[in-house]
Amino acid sequence: MLQALLSPAHMAVPASRANTGGLRLYRPPLLLPAPQPPNNSRFPRLRLVPAVRSASGLAFDFKGGRGMSGFLDVELRVRDYELDQYGVVNNAVYASYCQHGRHELLEKIGVNADDVARTGDALALSELTLKFLAPLRSGDRFVVKVRVSDSSAARLYFEHFIFKLPNEEPILEARATAVWLDKNYRPIRIPSEIRSKLVQFLRHDESH
């Protein structure tokens, strides 16, 4: 969302902003079928993905809690300047990929960064954990899967997964916490109108 959300403060190297290579939304399948055309309705049809075994031997946890049952898919492509001296994507850049996915999801829910800023509030990233499974290289196409996995009075919890395309090779697992702040940067309850949008979005997700 705002600068605090876009650029995590604890990252030593600033992450490059990722361009949208394409935003595709899916109907929930039983397996992993070919992509379907995007839905033009206000709320996207989200894709349900079964557990996928990672390179570490641990299964990705796609089980739904008090959040979304599906994931929003955002497709991107690696750019040359995102690489490090070893020819792979710099680890700090993955935080930017995850941020881009969160931004797209929040826009779909109806939460706009500029609108929040005009109220004097902020939605700031307070925690981000990344688990690297495999590298991405220049020109690689990949998909960022993101969802709101849970929420509390003042916080939203996000899950992210990155897969390399076209074979959906597991690349990254990430979890993030965003906290709602007042103009004095103190945590406050998420505004009722924002929570209402989130509840409406989750109900639509559950019904599809």
C-alpha positions in Angstrom: 0.0 0.0 0.0 1.8 3.2 1.1 5.5 3.6 1.2 5.8 1.6 4.4 3.9 -1.2 2.6 5.7 -0.9 -0.7 9.2 -0.9 0.6 9.7 -3.1 3.8 11.9 -1.1 6.2 14.0 -4.0 7.3 15.2 -4.9 3.8 18.8 -3.8 3.3 18.5 -3.4 -0.4 15.5 -1.6 -2.0 13.4 -3.8 -4.1 12.7 -2.8 -7.7 9.0 -2.3 -8.5 7.7 -5.1 -10.7 5.7 -4.3 -13.9 2.5 -6.1 -14.4 3.1 -8.7 -17.1 -0.5 -9.8 -17.1 -3.2 -10.3 -14.5 -5.2 -13.6 -14.9 -8.0 -14.8 -12.8 -9.1 -18.5 -12.7 -12.2 -20.5 -11.8 -11.5 -22.9 -8.9 -10.5 -26.3 -10.6 -10.0 -29.7 -9.2 -6.6 -30.0 -10.8 -4.4 -27.5 -12.6 -6.1 -26.9 -16.0 -5.1 -24.5 -18.8 -5.8 -20.8 -17.9 -9.3 -19.4 -18.7 -10.2 -16.0 -20.0 -10.3 -13.2 -17.3 -13.7 -12.4 -15.7 -14.8 -8.8 -16.2 -17.0 -8.7 -13.1 -16.0 -6.5 -10.1 -14.7 -9.5 -8.1 -12.2 -12.0 -9.7 -12.8 -15.7 -9.8 -10.0 -17.1 -7.7 -8.1 -20.2 -8.3 -8.0 -23.0 -5.8 -4.6 -24.8 -5.8 -3.9 -28.2 -4.2 -0.9 -28.6 -2.0 2.4 -28.6 -4.0 5.5 -30.3 -2.7 8.4 -27.8 -2.4 12.0 -28.4 -3.1 12.6 -28.7 0.7 10.2 -31.6 0.9 7.6 -29.7 2.8 4.1 -29.2 1.3 2.9 -25.7 0.6 0.0 -24.9 2.9 -3.0 -23.8 0.9 -5.6 -24.6 3.5 -8.1 -21.9 4.1 -8.5 -20.2 7.5 -10.6 -17.2 8.2 -9.5 -15.7 4.9 -9.7 -16.3 1.2 -10.1 -19.9 0.0 -8.5 -19.0 -3.4 -5.6 -17.0 -4.7 -5.3 -14.1 -7.0 -2.8 -14.8 -9.8 -0.5 -12.0 -11.0 1.9 -12.9 -13.9 5.2 -11.1 -14.2 8.5 -11.5 -16.1 12.1 -11.1 -14.7 14.0 -8.0 -16.0 17.7 -7.8 -16.4 18.3 -5.1 -13.8 16.7 -7.3 -11.1 19.6 -9.8 -11.3 22.6 -10.0 -8.9 26.2 -10.8 -9.7 25.4 -14.5 -9.9 22.9 -14.1 -12.7 19.8 -14.8 -10.6 17.1 -12.5 -9.2 18.4 -10.6 -6.2 16.7 -11.8 -3.0 15.5 -8.3 -2.1 13.5 -8.1 -5.4 11.2 -10.9 -4.3 9.8 -8.6 -1.6 8.8 -6.2 -4.4 7.1 -9.1 -6.3 5.1 -10.0 -3.2 4.2 -6.3 -2.7 2.9 -6.0 -6.3 0.7 -9.0 -5.7 -0.7 -7.5 -2.5 -1.3 -4.2 -4.3 -3.3 -5.9 -7.0 -5.3 -7.9 -4.5 -6.2 -4.9 -2.3 -7.3 -3.0 -5.4 -9.7 -5.8 -6.3 -11.0 -5.7 -2.7 -11.6 -2.0 -3.1 -8.8 -0.6 -0.9 -6.9 2.2 -2.7 -3.6 3.5 -1.4 -4.3 7.1 -2.3 -7.8 7.0 -0.7 -6.3 5.7 2.5 -3.5 8.3 2.5 -6.1 11.1 2.2 -7.7 10.0 5.4 -4.4 10.4 7.3 -4.2 6.7 8.0 -1.7 4.1 6.7 -1.6 0.4 6.0 2.0 -0.5 6.8 3.9 -3.7 6.4 5.0 -4.8 9.9 6.4 -8.3 9.1 7.6 -10.2 6.1 9.1 -13.6 5.9 10.5 -15.2 2.7 11.5 -18.8 2.1 13.6 -19.2 -1.1 13.1 -22.5 -2.9 14.7 -22.0 -6.4 16.1 -19.1 -8.4 14.6 -17.0 -11.2 16.7 -15.8 -14.1 16.5 -13.1 -16.8 13.4 -13.4 -19.0 11.7 -16.1 -16.8 7.9 -15.8 -16.6 6.4 -16.5 -13.2 3.1 -16.1 -11.3 2.6 -14.5 -7.9 -0.3 -16.1 -6.0 -1.6 -14.0 -3.1 -4.5 -14.1 -0.7 -5.6 -12.6 2.6 -5.2 -15.7 4.9 -6.6 -14.1 8.1 -7.4 -10.8 9.8 -7.6 -9.3 13.3 -9.0 -6.0 14.6 -6.0 -4.0 13.2 -4.1 -6.4 10.9 -4.3 -8.2 7.7 -2.3 -11.4 7.1 -1.2 -12.4 3.6 0.2 -15.5 2.0 2.2 -15.4 -1.2 3.6 -18.2 -3.5 5.7 -17.7 -6.6 5.8 -20.4 -9.3 7.9 -20.3 -12.4 5.9 -20.7 -15.7 5.0 -22.7 -17.6 5.6 -25.7 -15.4 4.7 -24.0 -12.1 8.0 -24.9 -10.4 7.9 -23.7 -6.8 10.2 -20.6 -6.4 9.2 -18.9 -3.1 6.9 -19.0 -0.1 6.2 -15.7 1.8 4.0 -14.5 4.6 3.3 -10.8 5.5 1.5 -8.8 8.1 0.0 -5.4 7.4 -1.2 -3.2 10.2 -3.6 -0.2 10.1 -2.1 3.0 11.6 -3.4 6.4 12.5 -1.7 9.7 11.7 0.5 9.2 14.7 1.6 5.8 13.4 -0.2 3.9 16.2 -2.2 0.7 15.4 -5.9 1.3 15.3 -8.9 -0.9 14.3 -9.4 -1.4 10.6 -12.1 1.1 9.5 -15.6 -0.4 9.3 -16.0 0.5 5.6 -12.7 -1.3 4.8 -13.7 -4.3 6.8 -17.1 -4.3 5.1 -15.4 -4.4 1.7 -13.2 -7.3 2.8 -16.1 -9.3 4.2 -18.1 -8.7 0.9 -15.1 -9.9 -1.1 -14.6 -13.0 1.1 -18.2 -13.9 0.8 -18.0 -13.7 -3.0 -14.9 -15.8 -2.9 -16.6 -18.5 -0.8 -19.6 -18.6 -3.1 -17.4 -19.3 -6.2 
